[in-house]
Amino acid sequence: MAAVGQGHDYDWIVIGSGFGGSVSALRLSERGYSVCVLESGRRFASTDLPTSGWKVRDLLFAPRLGLRGIMRMSLFRDVAILSGAGVGGGSLVYGATLYRGSEEFQSRLTDAVGEHVDLDPHYREAERMLGVVDNPRLTPRDAVVKRAADRLGYGETCHPTRVGIFLGQPGVTVPDPFFGGQGPDRTGCLGCAECLIGCRHNAKNSLDKNYLWLAERRGTRVEPEMQVSEVRPVGAADGSDGYAIVAHRPGVFGWRKKRVIRSRGVVFAAGAIGTNKLLGDCKVRGMLPLLSDQVGEQVRTNSESLTALTPRDRNVELGLGGVSITGSAHPLPSMHMETVAFGSGGDSMKFLFAPLTPNGTRVTRPLKMLAAIVRHPIDAARVTNPVGWSRRSMVFGAMQDIEGKLSFETRKRRLGLGTRMNTRPDPLHPIPTFIPEVHEAIKLMAEELDAVPQTLVPEALLNTTVTAHILGGAVIGTSPDNSVIDGNHQVWGYRNMLVCDGSTVPWNVGANPSLTIAAMTERAMSTVPVKSAEPAGSVSEQLI
């Protein structure tokens, strides 16, 4: 295999800078490789992040519309997906909640790989790097959940969240408290509860403040606003001679500035949507014909649901104080609930919610929503006004460790105009769009608080699930017949090609999956050898 400088620009190209991409970049650079990270979103300083949800250009990512913010919203036939964009990926817009996967998940991971997988040491390392601690600041919204949980019989399961936030003296900036002075200065959390629209106060442990920060200081090059559209082997069909990666600036006219970058190896880490789209595109268009037919299969969510409560008394402010996600409860061993808030800057998030709607179908649920509006027009009017909504409201999230899946299908458009990815449900294991336990709990809390309960608009109007935790599509396994990658995250059929992001996860994590993605990537990177100093072409010069 040719060395860098003999036709290759880098040893490794990493596509994406989220939890998989950032971990990969640091660990590969530590092993002596030259690394370039290509990220489709912008680079944000803390002060560049949106001051409120109304700053649409900085909040939403839709480059064809000129929007280059931190949150991507993707609507498919069977699921609506919220994900991150920008240098740091989903860590810019997530609630900094970092839980380990359930025992069921870890057992299923072992089954998928075909041998025992011990993620504990990799979880510990990811927790150290991400600064995970117990949230010490519970809020009035946690008390609301605790009272409801007590009445429903699971109050003893309530506990503070595990978060990746610097909880020093509020508003005080100190030298790097995490990496012995090698990291950036940090500022203590103010407790503004605006983690989910971007931490402007340098307190959230987003990836640009740990993994990526350290990777760049080891020589990794991060190129923002570079959308990868093609990955092709150079020379040998299995990629052992390297790859050509075509990238351009995202947006209407970005294709005019295409670049071709050559590397010896490539890591797909663009998140479950980005990686499935790119792999599916490369397979359908014949660029990577050796990819498994399992690309896009076994896609899962956390089988979650989001509901909201807005008190009728406009003087009650449930959405202020603490971090965005402060506490958890477990009504069932397979279910995990969380209290969520957007702080004072998230009023635009109100448009994600509609009046609480019972279970039904795509025909009956919209009718039931309309009936709720007709029966309670004053309540509907109260929650239609977004002004002050995020200060007053709390959100209640639930996740389930149960089977439910769909597939991503990539097909050529008519007239040869590119490809399109959509979803196909699994008829035997559909992803739930209604959770009875959540409906029961939110109605009980609404009665106690004299509040208006709400559910997500796609659920009420389309009977479509909404997730911020899309997983799978390039899952880990034992052969190309049941997976896209092997137990070390190497893509079947190719050399020096890895997948390290949420698309590799083979089962519902049962909790926020960011820590699990980081831990699985730590494990994958531990199998990559240190770069050899021997002459190019020797056996040990092979990357993997």
Buried (B, 14 or more C-beta within 10 A) or exposed (E): BBBBEEBBBBBBBBBBBBBBBBBBBBBBBBBBBBBBBBBBBBBBEBEBBBBBBEBBEBBBBBBEEEBBBBBBEBEBEBBBBBBBBBBBBBBBBBBBBBBBBBEBBBEBBBBBBBEEBEBEEBBBBBBEBBBBBEBEBBBBBBEBBBBBBEEBEBBEBBBBBBBBBBBBEBEEEEEBBBBEEEBBEBBBBBBBBBBBBBBBBBBBBBBBBBBBBBBBEBEBBBBBBBBBBBBBBBBEEBBBBBBBBBBBBBBEEBEEEEEEBBBBBBBBBBBBBBBBBBBBBBBBBEBBEBBBEBBBBBBBBBBBBBBBBBBBEEEBBBBBBBBBBBBBBBBBEBBBBBBBBBBBBBBBBBEBBBBBBBBBEEEBBBEBBBBBBEEBEEBBEBBEEBEBBBBBBBBBBBBBBBBBBBBBBBEEEEEEEEBBBEBBBBEEEBBBBBBEBBBEBBBBBBEEBEBBBBBBBBBBBBBBBBBBBBBBBBBBBBEBEBBBBBBBBBBBBBBBBBBBBBBBBBBBBBBBBBBBBBBBBBBBBEEBEEBBEEEEEEEEBBBE
